[in-house]
Amino acid sequence: MKIPKELNTFCPHCKKHTLHSVSLYKKGKERASSWGARRQARRKLGYGGQKFPELVRTAKTTKKATLRIKCKTCNKEVMRKGMRLRKAEISN
């Protein structure tokens, strides 16, 4: 699905409708030494292996695309959950 590069929507900081630039949110790289990763490694130590059952097949075929909208007047960014779609593309 094609998403417009700019859209006019409500800005919670300006408290009015302004023009926003749109980009797709992409998750950053996870830290190997984060608390969750260290905890998971500790749980998997020794006999027994995996703490929770590993997911064999996924139920969903699509993910919800998250949009990052940036206000053109105050330059504040807001995340907006998009709809389920196979591929999101930002167009002119």
DSSP file (Angstrom, degrees, kcal/mol; ACC not computed):
  #  RESIDUE AA STRUCTURE BP1 BP2  ACC     N-H-->O    O-->H-N    N-H-->O    O-->H-N    TCO  KAPPA ALPHA  PHI   PSI    X-CA   Y-CA   Z-CA
    1    1 A M              0   0    0      0, 0.0    88,-2.7     0, 0.0     2,-0.5   0.000 360.0 360.0 360.0 139.5    0.0    0.0    0.0
    2    2 A K  E     -a   89   0A   0     86,-0.2    88,-0.2    88,-0.1    86,-0.0  -0.750 360.0-164.0 -91.4 130.9    1.3    3.5   -0.8
    3    3 A I  E     -a   90   0A   0     86,-3.6    88,-2.8    -2,-0.5    19,-0.1  -0.933  27.3-108.7-113.4 134.9    1.4    6.0    2.0
    4    4 A P  E     -a   91   0A   0      0, 0.0    88,-0.2     0, 0.0     3,-0.1  -0.305  16.5-133.1 -64.7 147.1    1.7    9.7    1.2
    5    5 A K  S    S+     0   0    0     86,-1.4    17,-3.1     1,-0.2     2,-0.4   0.813  92.7  27.0 -68.4 -32.2    5.1   11.4    2.1
    6    6 A E  E     +B   21   0B   0     15,-0.2     2,-0.3    63,-0.0    15,-0.2  -0.988  69.9 177.0-132.1 141.6    3.3   14.3    3.8
    7    7 A L  E     -B   20   0B   0     13,-2.4    13,-2.7    -2,-0.4     2,-0.7  -0.998  30.3-123.2-145.2 151.0   -0.1   14.5    5.5
    8    8 A N  E     +B   19   0B   0     -2,-0.3     2,-0.3    11,-0.2    11,-0.2  -0.814  51.8 141.9 -93.1 114.7   -2.2   17.1    7.3
    9    9 A T  E     -B   18   0B   0      9,-2.3     9,-2.6    -2,-0.7     2,-0.2  -0.913  53.9 -70.9-148.4 171.5   -3.0   15.7   10.8
   10   10 A F  E     -B   17   0B   0     -2,-0.3     7,-0.2     7,-0.3     3,-0.0  -0.469  37.0-153.3 -72.9 132.4   -3.4   16.8   14.4
   11   11 A C  E  >> -B   16   0B   0      5,-2.3     4,-1.9    -2,-0.2     5,-0.9  -0.932   4.2-156.2-104.5 119.4   -0.3   17.6   16.3
   12   12 A P  T  45S+     0   0    0      0, 0.0    -1,-0.1     0, 0.0     5,-0.1   0.723  94.1  49.5 -68.6 -19.0   -0.6   17.1   20.1
   13   13 A H  T  45S+     0   0    0      1,-0.1    -3,-0.0     3,-0.1    -2,-0.0   0.892 118.6  35.0 -85.0 -43.7    2.2   19.6   20.8
   14   14 A C  T  45S-     0   0    0      2,-0.2    -1,-0.1     4,-0.0     3,-0.1   0.697 100.4-138.8 -79.0 -19.4    0.9   22.4   18.6
   15   15 A K  T  <5S+     0   0    0     -4,-1.9     2,-0.3     1,-0.2    -5,-0.1   0.824  71.3  75.7  60.2  36.9   -2.7   21.4   19.6
   16   16 A K  E   <S-B   11   0B   0     -5,-0.9    -5,-2.3    -7,-0.1     2,-0.4  -0.966  93.7 -77.5-159.3 169.9   -3.9   22.0   16.0
   17   17 A H  E     +B   10   0B   0     -2,-0.3     2,-0.3    -7,-0.2    -7,-0.3  -0.624  57.4 161.4 -77.2 126.3   -3.8   20.4   12.6
   18   18 A T  E     -B    9   0B   0     -9,-2.6    -9,-2.3    -2,-0.4     2,-0.3  -0.870  44.9 -84.1-136.6 170.9   -0.5   20.9   10.8
   19   19 A L  E     -B    8   0B   0     -2,-0.3    53,-2.5   -11,-0.2     2,-0.4  -0.623  45.9-167.6 -78.8 133.7    1.5   19.3    8.0
   20   20 A H  E     -BC   7  71B   0    -13,-2.7   -13,-2.4    -2,-0.3     2,-0.4  -0.942  18.3-133.8-123.2 144.2    3.5   16.2    9.0
   21   21 A S  E     -BC   6  70B   0     49,-2.6    49,-2.6    -2,-0.4     2,-0.4  -0.809  27.2-143.0 -93.7 141.1    6.3   14.3    7.1
   22   22 A V  E     + C   0  69B   0    -17,-3.1     2,-0.3    -2,-0.4    47,-0.2  -0.859  25.3 164.4-112.2 135.9    5.8   10.5    7.2
   23   23 A S  E     - C   0  68B   0     45,-1.8    45,-3.5    -2,-0.4     2,-0.4  -0.966  38.8-105.5-140.7 159.6    8.4    7.8    7.5
   24   24 A L  E     - C   0  67B   0     -2,-0.3     2,-0.3    43,-0.2    43,-0.2  -0.697  33.3-125.7 -87.3 135.4    8.3    4.1    8.3
   25   25 A Y        -     0   0    0     41,-2.8     2,-0.4    -2,-0.4    41,-0.3  -0.619  25.6-169.6 -80.2 135.4    9.5    3.0   11.8
   26   26 A K        -     0   0    0     -2,-0.3     2,-0.1     0, 0.0    -2,-0.0  -0.996  25.0-115.5-127.9 132.6   12.1    0.4   11.8
   27   27 A K        -     0   0    0     -2,-0.4     3,-0.1     1,-0.1     2,-0.0  -0.379  32.1-127.8 -67.1 138.9   13.2   -1.4   15.0
   28   28 A G        -     0   0    0      1,-0.1     2,-0.2    -2,-0.1    -1,-0.1  -0.215  37.4 -74.4 -79.5 174.9   16.8   -0.8   16.0
   29   29 A K        -     0   0    0      1,-0.1     2,-0.2    -2,-0.0    -1,-0.1  -0.502  50.3-121.0 -72.9 135.6   19.4   -3.4   16.8
   30   30 A E        -     0   0    0     -2,-0.2     2,-0.3    -3,-0.1    -1,-0.1  -0.522  24.7-114.5 -78.1 144.0   18.9   -5.2   20.2
   31   31 A R    >   -     0   0    0     -2,-0.2     3,-1.0     1,-0.1     6,-0.2  -0.614  13.5-148.1 -78.0 134.5   21.8   -4.9   22.7
   32   32 A A  T 3  S+     0   0    0     -2,-0.3    -1,-0.1     1,-0.2    -2,-0.0   0.764  98.1  48.7 -72.5 -25.6   23.4   -8.3   23.5
   33   33 A S  T 3  S+     0   0    0      4,-0.1    -1,-0.2     5,-0.0    -2,-0.0   0.180  82.7 127.5-102.0  17.7   24.1   -7.3   27.1
   34   34 A S  S <> S-     0   0    0     -3,-1.0     4,-2.3     1,-0.1     5,-0.2  -0.282  73.9-108.5 -70.2 162.3   20.6   -5.9   27.9
   35   35 A W  H  > S+     0   0    0      1,-0.2     4,-2.3     2,-0.2     5,-0.2   0.891 118.1  50.9 -60.4 -42.1   18.8   -7.2   31.0
   36   36 A G  H  > S+     0   0    0      1,-0.2     4,-2.2     2,-0.2    -1,-0.2   0.884 110.9  48.1 -64.1 -39.4   16.3   -9.2   29.0
   37   37 A A  H  > S+     0   0    0     -6,-0.2     4,-2.1     2,-0.2    -1,-0.2   0.887 112.8  48.0 -68.8 -39.9   19.0  -10.9   27.0
   38   38 A R  H  X S+     0   0    0     -4,-2.3     4,-2.0     2,-0.2    -2,-0.2   0.888 112.4  50.1 -67.0 -38.5   21.1  -11.8   30.1
   39   39 A R  H  X S+     0   0    0     -4,-2.3     4,-2.1    -5,-0.2    -2,-0.2   0.919 110.7  48.3 -65.4 -44.8   18.0  -13.1   31.8
   40   40 A Q  H  X S+     0   0    0     -4,-2.2     4,-1.5     1,-0.2    -2,-0.2   0.889 111.1  51.1 -63.4 -40.0   17.0  -15.3   28.8
   41   41 A A  H  < S+     0   0    0     -4,-2.1     4,-0.4     1,-0.2    -1,-0.2   0.885 110.0  50.2 -64.0 -39.2   20.6  -16.7   28.6
   42   42 A R  H >< S+     0   0    0     -4,-2.0     3,-0.8     1,-0.2    -2,-0.2   0.873 109.2  51.2 -67.7 -36.9   20.6  -17.5   32.3
   43   43 A R  H 3< S+     0   0    0     -4,-2.1    -1,-0.2     1,-0.2    -2,-0.2   0.807 108.4  52.3 -69.1 -29.2   17.2  -19.3   31.9
   44   44 A K  T 3< S+     0   0    0     -4,-1.5     5,-0.3    -5,-0.2    -1,-0.2   0.512  86.3 112.9 -86.4  -4.6   18.6  -21.4   29.0
   45   45 A L  S <  S+     0   0    0     -3,-0.8     4,-0.1    -4,-0.4    -3,-0.0  -0.289  71.0   2.6 -67.3 152.4   21.7  -22.6   31.0
   46   46 A G  S >  S-     0   0    0      2,-0.1     3,-0.8     0, 0.0     2,-0.1  -0.219 112.3 -15.8  75.0-161.4   22.1  -26.2   31.9
   47   47 A Y  T 3  S+     0   0    0      1,-0.2    -2,-0.0     2,-0.0     0, 0.0  -0.431 115.5  49.8 -76.6 152.7   19.7  -29.1   31.1
   48   48 A G  T 3  S-     0   0    0     -2,-0.1     2,-0.2    -4,-0.0    -1,-0.2  -0.042  78.7-157.8 110.0 -31.2   16.2  -28.3   29.9
   49   49 A G    <   +     0   0    0     -3,-0.8     2,-0.1    -5,-0.3    -2,-0.0  -0.393  60.1  43.5  67.5-123.1   17.1  -25.8   27.2
   50   50 A Q        -     0   0    0     -2,-0.2     4,-0.1     1,-0.1    -6,-0.0  -0.315  61.5-152.8 -67.2 136.3   14.4  -23.4   26.2
   51   51 A K  S    S+     0   0    0    -11,-0.1    -1,-0.1     1,-0.1    -2,-0.0   0.900  83.5  29.5 -74.6 -42.5   12.3  -21.9   29.0
   52   52 A F  S    S-     0   0    0      1,-0.0    -1,-0.1     0, 0.0     2,-0.1  -0.845 103.0 -87.9-115.7 154.1    9.2  -21.3   26.8
   53   53 A P        -     0   0    0      0, 0.0     2,-0.2     0, 0.0    -2,-0.1  -0.371  47.0-115.9 -62.4 135.7    8.1  -23.4   23.8
   54   54 A E        -     0   0    0      1,-0.1     2,-0.5    -2,-0.1    -4,-0.0  -0.498  30.9-107.4 -73.6 141.0    9.6  -22.2   20.6
   55   55 A L        -     0   0    0     -2,-0.2     3,-0.1     1,-0.2    -1,-0.1  -0.558  36.2-178.0 -72.1 118.7    7.1  -20.9   18.0
   56   56 A V        +     0   0    0     -2,-0.5     2,-0.4     1,-0.3    -1,-0.2   0.932  68.2  11.8 -85.8 -51.7    6.8  -23.4   15.2
   57   57 A R  S    S-     0   0    0      0, 0.0    -1,-0.3     0, 0.0     2,-0.2  -0.988  74.8-129.4-131.6 141.5    4.3  -21.7   12.9
   58   58 A T        -     0   0    0     -2,-0.4     0, 0.0    -3,-0.1     0, 0.0  -0.601   4.4-150.1 -88.2 147.3    3.1  -18.1   13.0
   59   59 A A  S    S+     0   0    0     -2,-0.2     2,-0.3     2,-0.0    -1,-0.1   0.825  77.9  63.4 -83.1 -33.8   -0.6  -17.4   12.9
   60   60 A K        -     0   0    0      1,-0.1    -2,-0.1     2,-0.0     3,-0.0  -0.685  55.0-167.1 -98.6 146.5   -0.3  -14.0   11.1
   61   61 A T  S    S+     0   0    0     -2,-0.3     2,-0.3     2,-0.0    -1,-0.1   0.514  74.7  44.8-103.6  -9.3    1.0  -13.4    7.6
   62   62 A T        -     0   0    0     25,-0.0     2,-0.3    22,-0.0    24,-0.1  -0.865  67.0-142.7-131.0 164.2    1.3   -9.6    8.0
   63   63 A K  E     - D   0  85B   0     22,-0.8    22,-1.4    -2,-0.3     2,-0.5  -0.889  30.5-105.0-121.7 157.2    2.5   -7.0   10.5
   64   64 A K  E     - D   0  84B   0     -2,-0.3     2,-0.4    20,-0.2    20,-0.2  -0.722  36.0-131.3 -81.8 124.8    1.1   -3.7   11.4
   65   65 A A  E     -     0   0B   0     18,-1.4    17,-2.0    -2,-0.5     2,-0.5  -0.630  16.4-144.8 -77.5 128.4    3.3   -0.9    9.9
   66   66 A T  E     - D   0  81B   0     -2,-0.4   -41,-2.8   -41,-0.3     2,-0.4  -0.836  12.2-150.8 -96.7 128.8    4.2    1.8   12.4
   67   67 A L  E     -CD  24  80B   0     13,-3.4    13,-2.9    -2,-0.5     2,-0.7  -0.807   5.4-150.3-101.3 138.1    4.4    5.3   11.0
   68   68 A R  E     -CD  23  79B   0    -45,-3.5   -45,-1.8    -2,-0.4     2,-0.5  -0.932  18.0-168.6-103.7 113.4    6.6    8.0   12.4
   69   69 A I  E     -CD  22  78B   0      9,-2.9     9,-2.6    -2,-0.7     2,-0.5  -0.903   2.4-163.1-108.1 130.1    5.0   11.4   11.7
   70   70 A K  E     -CD  21  77B   0    -49,-2.6   -49,-2.6    -2,-0.5     7,-0.2  -0.944  19.5-125.4-117.0 124.7    7.1   14.5   12.3
   71   71 A C  E  >  -C   20   0B   0      5,-2.5     4,-1.1    -2,-0.5   -51,-0.2  -0.433   9.3-147.9 -68.8 135.7    5.4   17.9   12.6
   72   72 A K  T  4 S+     0   0    0    -53,-2.5    -1,-0.1    -2,-0.2   -52,-0.1   0.724  94.1  43.8 -77.7 -21.2    6.7   20.5   10.2
   73   73 A T  T  4 S+     0   0    0    -54,-0.3    -1,-0.1     3,-0.1   -53,-0.1   0.903 129.9  18.5 -91.7 -46.1    6.2   23.4   12.6
   74   74 A C  T  4 S-     0   0    0      2,-0.1    -2,-0.1     0, 0.0     3,-0.1   0.510  90.8-133.8-104.6  -5.4    7.5   22.1   15.9
   75   75 A N     <  +     0   0    0     -4,-1.1     2,-0.3     1,-0.2    -3,-0.1   0.702  53.2 147.1  60.1  23.7    9.6   19.2   14.6
   76   76 A K        -     0   0    0      1,-0.0    -5,-2.5     2,-0.0     2,-0.4  -0.692  39.7-138.8 -87.7 143.8    8.2   16.8   17.3
   77   77 A E  E     -D   70   0B   0     -2,-0.3     2,-0.4    -7,-0.2    -7,-0.2  -0.835  17.9-174.2-106.5 142.2    7.8   13.1   16.3
   78   78 A V  E     -D   69   0B   0     -9,-2.6    -9,-2.9    -2,-0.4     2,-0.3  -0.994  20.0-132.8-132.1 138.5    4.8   10.9   17.1
   79   79 A M  E     -D   68   0B   0     -2,-0.4     2,-0.4   -11,-0.2   -11,-0.2  -0.715  21.5-169.0 -88.6 141.8    4.4    7.2   16.4
   80   80 A R  E     -D   67   0B   0    -13,-2.9   -13,-3.4    -2,-0.3     2,-0.3  -0.986  21.2-128.0-134.8 124.8    1.2    6.0   14.8
   81   81 A K  E     -D   66   0B   0     -2,-0.4   -15,-0.2   -15,-0.2   -16,-0.1  -0.547  30.8-157.8 -71.1 126.7    0.1    2.4   14.5
   82   82 A G  E     -     0   0B   0    -17,-2.0     2,-0.2    -2,-0.3   -16,-0.1   0.000  22.5 -82.0 -89.1-161.9   -0.8    1.7   10.9
   83   83 A M  E     -     0   0B   0    -19,-0.1   -18,-1.4     1,-0.1     2,-0.4  -0.573  51.0 -84.5-101.2 167.6   -3.0   -1.0    9.5
   84   84 A R  E     +D   64   0B   0    -20,-0.2     2,-0.3    -2,-0.2   -20,-0.2  -0.579  64.3 146.5 -71.8 124.9   -2.1   -4.6    8.6
   85   85 A L  E     -D   63   0B   0    -22,-1.4   -22,-0.8    -2,-0.4     3,-0.2  -0.986  53.2-126.7-157.1 155.1   -0.5   -4.9    5.2
   86   86 A R  S    S+     0   0    0     -2,-0.3     2,-0.4     1,-0.3    -1,-0.1   0.920  96.4  11.3 -69.7 -44.4    2.1   -7.0    3.5
   87   87 A K        -     0   0    0     -3,-0.1     2,-0.4     2,-0.0    -1,-0.3  -0.982  63.1-159.7-141.8 127.1    4.2   -4.0    2.2
   88   88 A A        -     0   0    0     -2,-0.4     2,-0.4    -3,-0.2   -86,-0.2  -0.888  15.0-176.4-104.3 135.0    4.0   -0.3    3.1
   89   89 A E  E     -a    2   0A   0    -88,-2.7   -86,-3.6    -2,-0.4     2,-0.6  -0.997  22.0-136.3-135.4 132.1    5.6    2.1    0.7
   90   90 A I  E     -a    3   0A   0     -2,-0.4     2,-0.2   -88,-0.2   -88,-0.1  -0.785  31.4-176.2 -90.9 122.4    6.0    5.9    1.0
   91   91 A S  E      a    4   0A   0    -88,-2.8   -86,-1.4    -2,-0.6    -2,-0.0  -0.694 360.0 360.0-116.2 167.0    5.1    7.6   -2.2
   92   92 A N              0   0    0     -2,-0.2    -2,-0.0   -88,-0.2   -86,-0.0   0.463 360.0 360.0 -74.6 360.0    5.1   11.2   -3.4
